[in-house]
Amino acid sequence: MDTGTHVVMGIALGGVATLDPVVANDPTLFNAVLIGTLIGSQAPDFDTVLKLRNNATYIRNHRGLTHSIPAVIFWGVFISTIIYMFVPEISFLHLWLWTFLAVIVHVFVDIFNAYGTQALRPFTHKWVALGFINTFDPYIFFLHVAGIIAWMLGANPGSTFLTIYGVITLYYIKRFFDKREIVKKIHEYFPTTEQVATSPTMKQNYWRVAITTKDRFFVGIVENGHIQLMDEFERVPLPKSEIIDIAKTDKNIEAFLSFSPVYRWEIIENERYTEVRFIDLRYRSKGYYPFVAVAQIDDHFTIINSYTGWIFSEQKLQKKLYFGDSPT
């Protein structure tokens, strides 16, 4: 989810913690728990700082190790210990339990959008991306905001947020069945479908889809249950060539390939270099595919420029390639 939603979730979990009699009867512990749930609801995304280094490092690592099982355990213990150092008279167990829950909820809700997480590390590095909740879902966000306002106006926070989470649970179930119906229709329309990548949007009944069949890629939208195809590409395996082998050694290409489950590729030759381009098909926006990885290789098989990331025009992409990414 986005940062704002994680923040309101942290506050909400602090409200739910008032159902714990130990927390409810100790104002100091309650304040510590509220701080713990707020920080815990943000902690796994501390890896966002990697973007200051370069896009390749960010893409390869964001929602990776920091969202793994060992990291979830670490965040709960680490945050609780730091807070406990300032207020040692409180119950560490209850502080840790609620902080730990906030971290778990953060990682759990992240698996439902198209980006996903590597939440099952170290058992597998596979990305878990269920793709039926948008990164920012206005229904989820504003239900939390409404609960916070009700709390400020005197409502019982525990029962208020339990009710809200009951509603959100039903909403998740609805979205799950929405996606399942979309995937079912696509399989009926394309019997050789091997994979369907869904990207929900902020509009309730508007989805982006990238379909992989036996020999083609289809990109489209699903609006109010109706599938509209926007693009179609032949599914061509990567050729075995020195140019491709060189490109795959580049950090930007490596990062893209480690993350993207459905993409097409292009090789473009000109007088100065050969360009190898990989294009993620999941994020088509206004006729453009913004998530790409590009390597430019000269006649001596040396990579002279490369880039990966979200870019929304060819002009800006070429500018990034010319001036380079953030310094390493």
Residue pairs with C-beta under 8 A, 6 or more apart in sequence:
1 9
1 106
1 109
1 110
1 113
1 133
1 135
1 136
1 137
1 140
2 135
2 136
3 42
3 45
4 136
4 141
5 109
5 136
5 137
5 140
5 141
5 144
6 41
6 42
6 45
6 106
7 38
7 41
7 42
8 141
8 144
8 145
8 148
9 41
9 102
9 105
9 106
9 109
9 144
10 37
10 38
10 39
10 40
10 41
10 42
10 102
11 34
11 37
11 38
11 144
11 148
12 144
12 147
12 148
12 161
12 164
12 165
13 37
13 41
13 98
13 101
13 102
13 105
13 161
14 30
14 33
14 34
14 37
14 38
14 98
14 157
15 147
15 148
15 151
15 157
15 158
15 160
15 161
16 157
16 158
16 161
16 162
16 165
17 23
17 30
17 33
17 34
17 37
17 98
17 158
18 24
18 30
18 156
18 157
18 158
19 158
19 159
19 162
20 94
20 98
22 29
22 91
22 94
23 29
23 30
23 33
23 94
23 98
24 30
26 90
26 91
28 87
28 89
28 90
29 87
29 90
29 91
29 94
29 95
32 83
32 84
32 87
32 90
32 95
33 94
33 95
33 98
33 99
35 83
36 79
36 80
36 83
36 95
36 98
36 99
36 102
37 98
37 99
37 101
37 102
38 102
39 79
39 99
39 102
40 75
40 76
40 79
40 99
40 100
40 101
40 102
40 103
40 106
41 102
41 103
41 105
41 106
42 106
43 66
43 75
43 79
43 103
43 106
44 63
44 66
44 67
44 71
44 72
44 75
44 103
44 106
44 107
44 110
45 63
45 66
45 106
46 66
47 58
47 61
47 62
47 63
47 64
47 65
47 66
48 58
48 62
50 57
50 58
50 61
50 62
51 58
51 62
51 326
52 326
53 326
53 327
53 328
54 251
54 325
54 326
54 327
54 328
55 252
55 255
55 307
55 308
55 309
55 325
55 326
56 251
56 252
56 254
56 255
56 308
56 325
57 251
57 255
57 328
59 255
59 256
59 258
59 259
59 308
59 309
60 254
60 255
60 258
60 259
63 110
63 115
63 116
63 117
63 118
64 117
64 118
64 121
64 125
65 71
65 118
65 121
67 107
67 110
67 117
67 118
67 119
67 121
68 118
68 119
68 120
68 121
68 122
69 119
69 120
69 121
69 122
69 123
70 121
70 122
72 100
72 103
72 104
72 107
73 100
75 99
75 100
75 103
76 96
76 99
76 100
76 103
77 96
77 100
79 99
79 103
80 92
80 95
80 96
80 99
80 100
83 95
83 99
84 90
84 92
84 95
107 117
107 119
108 119
109 133
110 116
110 117
110 119
111 117
111 119
111 128
111 129
111 130
112 130
112 131
112 132
112 133
112 172
112 175
113 129
113 130
113 131
113 133
113 134
113 135
113 200
114 129
114 131
114 135
114 197
114 198
114 199
114 200
114 282
115 129
115 135
116 127
116 128
116 129
116 130
116 131
117 127
117 128
117 129
118 124
118 125
118 126
118 127
118 128
119 128
120 126
120 128
127 259
127 261
129 261
130 176
130 179
131 179
131 197
131 198
131 199
131 200
132 172
132 175
132 176
132 178
132 179
132 198
132 200
133 140
133 172
133 175
133 200
134 200
134 201
134 202
136 202
137 202
138 202
139 171
139 204
140 168
140 171
143 164
143 167
143 168
144 164
146 164
147 157
147 160
147 161
147 164
150 160
151 157
151 160
175 200
179 198
179 200
179 207
181 225
182 196
182 198
182 207
182 209
182 222
182 225
182 227
183 196
183 198
185 222
185 225
185 227
186 193
186 196
186 209
186 211
186 227
187 193
187 196
189 227
190 211
190 213
190 218
192 213
192 214
192 215
193 211
193 212
193 213
194 212
194 213
194 214
195 211
195 212
195 261
195 262
196 209
196 210
196 211
196 212
197 209
197 210
197 211
197 212
197 261
197 262
197 281
197 282
198 207
198 208
198 209
199 207
199 208
199 209
199 210
199 282
199 283
200 207
200 208
201 207
201 208
205 223
205 224
205 225
206 221
206 222
206 223
207 221
207 222
207 223
208 219
208 220
208 221
208 282
208 283
208 284
209 218
209 219
209 220
209 221
209 222
209 227
210 217
210 218
210 219
210 262
210 281
210 282
210 284
211 217
211 218
211 219
211 220
212 235
212 262
213 235
214 235
215 234
215 235
216 232
216 233
216 234
216 235
217 231
217 232
217 233
217 234
217 235
217 262
217 264
217 281
218 229
218 231
218 232
219 229
219 230
219 231
219 232
219 233
219 281
219 284
220 227
220 228
220 229
220 230
220 231
221 227
221 228
221 230
222 228
230 284
230 287
231 281
231 284
233 264
233 281
235 264
236 264
236 265
238 244
238 265
242 301
243 267
243 274
243 276
243 297
243 301
244 267
244 276
246 295
246 297
246 301
246 303
247 253
247 276
247 295
247 297
247 303
248 254
248 257
249 303
250 295
250 303
250 306
251 306
252 293
252 294
252 295
252 306
252 307
252 308
252 325
253 276
253 278
253 293
253 295
253 306
253 308
255 293
255 308
256 263
256 278
256 280
256 291
256 292
256 293
256 308
257 278
257 293
260 278
260 280
260 282
260 291
261 282
262 280
262 281
262 282
263 278
263 279
263 280
263 281
264 278
264 279
264 281
265 276
265 277
265 278
265 279
266 275
266 276
266 277
266 279
267 274
267 275
267 276
267 277
268 274
268 275
268 277
269 275
272 298
273 296
273 297
273 298
273 299
273 304
273 305
274 296
274 297
274 298
275 294
275 295
275 296
275 297
276 294
276 295
276 296
276 297
277 292
277 293
277 294
278 292
278 293
278 294
279 289
279 291
279 292
280 289
280 291
280 292
281 289
282 291
283 289
283 290
283 291
283 310
285 312
288 312
288 313
290 310
290 311
290 312
291 309
291 310
292 307
292 308
292 309
292 311
292 317
293 306
293 307
293 308
294 305
294 306
294 307
294 308
294 317
294 321
295 303
295 305
295 306
296 303
296 304
296 305
296 306
296 321
297 303
297 304
298 304
305 321
305 322
305 324
306 321
307 317
307 320
307 321
307 325
309 320
309 325
311 317
311 320
